[in-house]
Amino acid sequence: MIVLFNPRATKPRNRRLPLAVLAIAAVLEDREDYEIVDGNVDDNPVASISRLIEQYDVELLGVSVMPGPQMVAAMDASREIRRAYPHVKIVWGGYFPSVYPDAALNAKYVDYIVRGQGEDTLLELLDAMRGKRAFDSILGLSYKDIFGLPRNNAERPMKGPDEFPWSPFHRLPVEKYLRPSFFGKRTAVHHASIGCPFNCSFCGVHAAYGNKERMESPERTAAILSHLVTEYGADSVQFYDMNFFLREDHALELAKRIEHLNLRWWCEARVDVMSRYSDETFAALKRAGCTMIFFGAESGSDWALKEMKKGISTEQTVTIAERTKQFGIIPEFSFVIGNPGDPERDTRETLAFIRKLKKINPDSEIIIYHYTPVPQPGDMYGNVDGQIAWPSTPAEWASKRWMDFTLRIDTQAPWLQRKTKDLIDNFEIVIGSRWPTVQDIRAPKWSRILLKTLSAWRYALGVYRFPVELQWANEFISLRKPKRESL
Ligand code: B12
């Protein structure tokens, strides 16, 4: 038997279908004996895994690992299982081991790493474990050789979603995952493409997947959504694609195919791509239920956008603010402020730019992060001219310093002066109070009015320093921040 484990990554109320383990389960279905254990549902996943090991002949524990709290849960559980059942092999897959394979493989309790797309690599790994092929022939696999030395096999070329079977939803209690959100009472999630053709220097996607994107056919996306609606009563969906819209004809066809499902939905897109879409496409997307789109606007400085290889311009972001307003779609603009090139200038210009966007489209949701690099292909020893040296073990990644880095709470980036960091953080609290997110469906009306009233003078006058009263009010009200959904 194979046990697939999704360690806890979020509060129960924010839990969503675990797409990574479902994708892996899809290729095991009808082929292998397997069970899924999800730490977002199960209060004691280690006990559940142990029970399975004691009852069945468990050959492999497959753990899905994202950086952040999920990595810590994966580390603790893998350690415990290794201690109690040393004969069970452990493989880690997902973003953490894909982006930091050496650190993951340094852990004694990790035997194999599956980098990037995992379906075929896992099947081949099972063959190798059963003596049917050599470990060094498996693309996308990292492992320890007979001397215990790390081996990173070459990358595996990505396949499109249509080349794999559908997720076996029936293996999970789906109703537990369709939770209320701003978009509906029963919100599902789906991934309708894989990869992203861009190379932004702060994003983990190309570090894990390279720079290609493969899209699911609109026909299959519509069929899966229709299944989630008719079988499980989904009324809304969040598309978790790294880049949902690439080709306009594809977007238009999909919109037409899903319109009749009456779903309200959210997705991620790029301002350069969407600013070129016709009015007809925007209107079709709106009719098809598109409610909110997340855009990585990243900076209000064109030079900073160039430095981070984003490939967009501030003008395109402005166009999107205008066009989303015209079509009644809420834009969610995310910024990564404090570019190492000139963090003070980037901060100044970006804060002014955010104010401009809010004027154009007051419904814009604003998400603010500190600029946080990820390892770039080729930079093995550090990042940003050697100013960041990466941890070499999961335990080090789990320390407060690196958890704050991962969650972008405090990157401790050497280029970011304290006063600039404070300015970014203070601005975030002022703008977040002046326009509380619409996405916290639990916040009572009075709490929004209180925050807006308290912050109005600060925003109007541009006074962001020492917003203690807002910190206090935010703590008291505890409004959900879309970006910190996991905590
Ligand atoms: C959904 C999601 C979340 C959800 C998770 C919900 C859930 N179900 O638990 C939530 C909101 C909780 C979340 C939170 C965070 N996330 Co997140 N998240 C994503 C997102 C949008 C989709 C991931 C997904 O489901 N993909 C679909 C599946 C099918 O693909 P996959 O995960 O890559 O899985 C494949 C392979 O990796 C591999 N694989 C995966 N697991 C396993 C296991 C085994 C055994 C094997 C063999 C293979 C394997 O095979 C799978 C199929 O091919 C990605 C961006 C993206 N579009 O990928 C960001 C992303 C993964 N998140 C990211 C980050 C940074 C975070 C946060 C740290 C953000 C924050 N500041 O709080 C937190 C921390 C999470 C935590 N608690 O530990 C980054 C990671 C970047 C990096 N540096 O590595 C990403 C890439 C976003 C980005 N562009 O920067 N996230």
Residues whose N, C-alpha, C, O or C-beta is under 5 A from the ligand:
A	BS01	B12	A9 T10 R16 L17 P18 L19 A20 A23 G62 V63 S64 V65 M66 P67 G68 P69 Q70 M71 V91 W92 G93 G94 Y95 V99 V114 G116 Q117 G118 E119 L122 H191 F202 C203 G204 V205 Y240 D241 M242 V374 T406 L407 R408 K483 R484 E485 S486
